[in-house]
């Protein structure tokens, strides 16, 4: 087996073949449930791509978003499209991908955030904390509560002071707002 090789690059630096490989990998990881909106959410920022030879075995991306908290608009590094090929899990690949993104976030953002439906223990073990307060989205109609996202948002505290029991409001986007 080839030694994994990590590539960290902006969406704009990736060719169509690499982006297609990432999309195919995430489609496989999410068993065909990755919507076009969710794929679009993973673009426009930095990608961590893990290769074994010519095979892409892992992907994660970090995109900039704005979140509102405690009367402030904060720069958030938002993690999207985290996935490792099923036959390569349990080898530390997820940790390699997240380590790369966490280093980037630490140098550029006030906080890092992500929403997960079931991998919370993985993120918690890395120092991410479950957001305890209410979540909302700043929509075209104003701030709207997103109670369906309460209990699924994890935050990595970086430079901004945070009250984890306070409200956290994300910027608007099509599809899943968190």
RAVEN-V128386 format. One record per pair of residues at least 24 apart in sequence whose ideal C-beta (glycine too) atoms are under 7 Angstrom apart, sorted by sequence separation. I is the first residue (numbers start at 1). J is the second residue. D is the distance in Angstrom with one decimal. If there is no record, write none. Layout:
# RAVEN-V128386
i=[I,I]
j=[J,J]
d=[D,D]
This chain:
# RAVEN-V128386
i=[59,130,131,22,58,129,153,58,128,129,143,22,57,58,77,128,57,77,94,98,128,127,149,58,25,57,77,123,133,136,138,146,11,77,132,133,137,140,146,11,14,26,76,79,131,132,133,134,135,136,137,138,139,11,22,25,75,76,115,120,133,138,21,58,75,76,77,78,79,117,129,133,137,10,11,57,74,76,78,116,22,60,74,76,115,131,8,9,42,60,115,116,41,42,58,62,8,113,114,137,60,113,6,7,62,113,50,62,112,135,6,7,111,112,111,4,5,50,67,111,112,4,50,111,4,110,48,109,110,111,2,110,1,2,105,111,48,106,30,48,105,29,102,26,26,28,25,46,25,115,68,74,4,6,4,8,69,70,6,70,69,69,67,68,67,67,65,66,65,41,41,37,38,37,38,37,35]
j=[83,154,155,47,83,154,178,84,154,155,169,49,84,85,104,155,85,105,122,126,156,156,178,88,56,88,108,154,164,167,169,177,43,109,164,165,169,172,178,44,47,59,109,112,164,165,166,167,168,169,170,171,172,45,56,59,109,110,149,154,167,172,56,93,110,111,112,113,114,152,164,168,172,46,47,93,110,112,114,152,59,97,111,113,152,168,46,47,80,98,153,154,80,81,97,101,48,153,154,177,101,154,48,49,104,155,93,105,155,178,50,51,155,156,156,50,51,96,113,157,158,51,97,158,52,158,97,158,159,160,52,160,52,53,156,162,100,158,83,101,158,83,156,81,83,85,83,104,85,178,138,160,93,96,96,100,162,163,100,166,166,168,168,169,169,170,170,171,171,173,175,174,175,175,176,176,175]
d=[5.7,5.8,5.4,6.9,6.8,6.6,5.8,4.4,4.2,5.7,5.8,6.6,6.4,6.9,6.8,6.6,4.6,3.6,6.4,6.1,4.9,6.4,4.3,7.0,5.3,4.4,6.3,4.7,6.6,6.1,5.5,6.2,4.9,3.9,4.9,4.7,6.5,6.5,6.3,5.5,6.5,6.2,5.9,6.5,6.1,4.8,4.7,5.1,5.5,4.2,5.3,5.7,5.1,6.5,6.5,5.5,4.8,6.8,6.1,6.6,5.5,5.7,4.5,4.5,5.0,5.5,4.4,5.5,3.9,6.3,6.0,6.2,6.0,5.7,6.5,6.3,4.1,6.7,6.6,6.0,4.8,4.1,6.0,5.1,5.0,5.5,6.2,5.8,4.0,6.5,5.2,6.4,5.0,3.5,5.2,4.5,5.3,6.3,5.5,4.1,5.7,6.9,6.5,4.6,5.6,5.0,5.4,6.1,7.0,6.4,5.6,6.6,5.7,4.0,6.5,5.3,4.7,6.0,6.7,6.0,6.4,6.8,6.0,5.2,5.5,6.0,4.5,5.9,5.3,5.3,4.7,3.8,6.6,4.1,6.7,6.6,4.2,5.7,6.9,5.6,6.4,3.4,6.6,5.4,5.1,6.9,6.1,5.6,6.3,4.1,6.5,5.2,6.7,6.0,7.0,5.3,6.5,6.0,6.2,5.8,6.3,5.4,5.9,4.0,6.3,5.3,6.2,4.6,5.4,6.6,6.8,5.1,6.1,2.7,6.4,6.9,6.0]
